[in-house]
Amino acid sequence: MDNLTFGITMTVVGTGATFFILGILIFVIRLLKTAFPLSLPTEAEKKPQSGGA
Amino acid sequence: MLDSIINGLVGLTSGFEFLFTQGLPNIIMLCIAAVMFYLAIAKGVEPLLLIPIGFGCFLVNIPLSDVMHEGGILKFLYDMGIATEVFPLLIFVGIGAMTDFGPLLENPRILLFGAAGQFGIFLALLLALAFGFSKVEAVCIGIIGACDGPTAIYVTAQYAPHLLGAVSVAAYSYMSLVPIVQPPIMRFLTSDKERRVRMTVGKPTVSARTRLLFPIVVTLATGFIAPKGLPLMGMIMLGNFLKESGVVSRLTGASENEIANVVTLFLGLAIGGTMDGHKFLTVQTLAIFGLGFVAICVDTAAGVLLGKLMCVLSGGKINPLIGAAGISAYPMAARVAQVLGHKYDKQNFLLMHAMGANTGGQIGSVVAAAVMLSVLQGMKLI
């Protein structure tokens, strides 16, 4: 394989695959955020617990 | 008796004889070591790296030094940690433990900046091929554009160890020069209006479970598609998993402090040991530094241009300056975006978003290296 073919192949496949993998990661992060949403504490939970005797 | 005394004295002066007869490269490298000390101590430029690297360079260039010969201390460190690739991987555990991926998880689309920030790798690779470097050497030189020292060392030590000194010093030098290199390019490519785009910080949306599962899914995704990069991604995500698990604070602390500090010292010394003037001072080294500079400029430009595109697509909700933070130089690149944005609008706080892009750059650089290694393997070149 000559250098030009190698360079162009590496550039096209390299950039394409990097974007592809990061695209998958974006998708997976969104799935995780949907599956495990942040549950904010309710007003009752926010109240400080009274200390024991 | 007199003869043996004279022979003994000759032995004591052989270092000076070497210096005066063939020691010019040593003198130049000793001056370079002095410059590294100056930058680290007087200017505060990457002292944790430049002092060990500079001292390794200093030791190896003292005439007739045998620290990099078989049995020498620097050769021992090199064989133990760089030839085996253990040091850069251990550094990655520490980086993973230190990194907060929270801002990235809050706004995952900015992970794309981490891909744009790798364009320079591929341009540098093409230029290196044009300059006559071999295919594998060109890949190692291109990796400088990742702005990621451990990744550059990992790849170069494995496939082009004769270029290790130049590639690693170039990578770390340009990482430290990010605050000088990036702002002119960012200013040139953005309008005054774009630099003033405000980005708000919404309510937190990321749960602890998402943070915990993130390193696992990133390792799985990268490992399946580009398994050659698994050691790199696996180690950075191990560090982050230790941190996010919340139950191994001693291991997290050790990763980001003791292990990272000790390995940084050994790694720096061993890299400095590869900077023997008789091998280092070549046109090849100058070309590597030049190509690395081009790579980082292109990374910055690509990130800002993608930022401009995302600014348009989002209806003006993304400040293009944060695109420049999509490189691996953490957290310098994020700080540069914050400082430049703040300069044009004192009420604009881009830091959290830029940090997200910056951590995306860390992931992007490892993914790009993993992809390149897997492609090389697919082509049967490694």
Boltz contact constraints between the chains, C-beta under 6 A:
constraints:
  - contact:
      token1: [A, 3]
      token2: [B, 129]
      max_distance: 6.0
  - contact:
      token1: [A, 6]
      token2: [B, 135]
      max_distance: 6.0
  - contact:
      token1: [A, 7]
      token2: [B, 126]
      max_distance: 6.0
  - contact:
      token1: [A, 7]
      token2: [B, 129]
      max_distance: 6.0
  - contact:
      token1: [A, 11]
      token2: [B, 122]
      max_distance: 6.0
  - contact:
      token1: [A, 13]
      token2: [B, 375]
      max_distance: 6.0
  - contact:
      token1: [A, 14]
      token2: [B, 122]
      max_distance: 6.0
  - contact:
      token1: [A, 14]
      token2: [B, 371]
      max_distance: 6.0
  - contact:
      token1: [A, 14]
      token2: [B, 372]
      max_distance: 6.0
  - contact:
      token1: [A, 17]
      token2: [B, 371]
      max_distance: 6.0
  - contact:
      token1: [A, 18]
      token2: [B, 115]
      max_distance: 6.0
  - contact:
      token1: [A, 18]
      token2: [B, 118]
      max_distance: 6.0
  - contact:
      token1: [A, 18]
      token2: [B, 367]
      max_distance: 6.0
  - contact:
      token1: [A, 18]
      token2: [B, 368]
      max_distance: 6.0
  - contact:
      token1: [A, 18]
      token2: [B, 371]
      max_distance: 6.0
  - contact:
      token1: [A, 19]
      token2: [B, 115]
      max_distance: 6.0
  - contact:
      token1: [A, 21]
      token2: [B, 225]
      max_distance: 6.0
  - contact:
      token1: [A, 21]
      token2: [B, 367]
      max_distance: 6.0
  - contact:
      token1: [A, 22]
      token2: [B, 111]
      max_distance: 6.0
  - contact:
      token1: [A, 22]
      token2: [B, 115]
      max_distance: 6.0
  - contact:
      token1: [A, 24]
      token2: [B, 221]
      max_distance: 6.0
  - contact:
      token1: [A, 25]
      token2: [B, 111]
      max_distance: 6.0
  - contact:
      token1: [A, 25]
      token2: [B, 221]
      max_distance: 6.0
  - contact:
      token1: [A, 26]
      token2: [B, 108]
      max_distance: 6.0
  - contact:
      token1: [A, 26]
      token2: [B, 111]
      max_distance: 6.0
  - contact:
      token1: [A, 28]
      token2: [B, 217]
      max_distance: 6.0
  - contact:
      token1: [A, 29]
      token2: [B, 105]
      max_distance: 6.0
  - contact:
      token1: [A, 29]
      token2: [B, 108]
      max_distance: 6.0
  - contact:
      token1: [A, 32]
      token2: [B, 210]
      max_distance: 6.0
  - contact:
      token1: [A, 32]
      token2: [B, 213]
      max_distance: 6.0
  - contact:
      token1: [A, 33]
      token2: [B, 210]
      max_distance: 6.0
  - contact:
      token1: [A, 36]
      token2: [B, 207]
      max_distance: 6.0
  - contact:
      token1: [A, 36]
      token2: [B, 209]
      max_distance: 6.0
  - contact:
      token1: [A, 36]
      token2: [B, 210]
      max_distance: 6.0
  - contact:
      token1: [A, 38]
      token2: [B, 205]
      max_distance: 6.0
  - contact:
      token1: [A, 38]
      token2: [B, 207]
      max_distance: 6.0
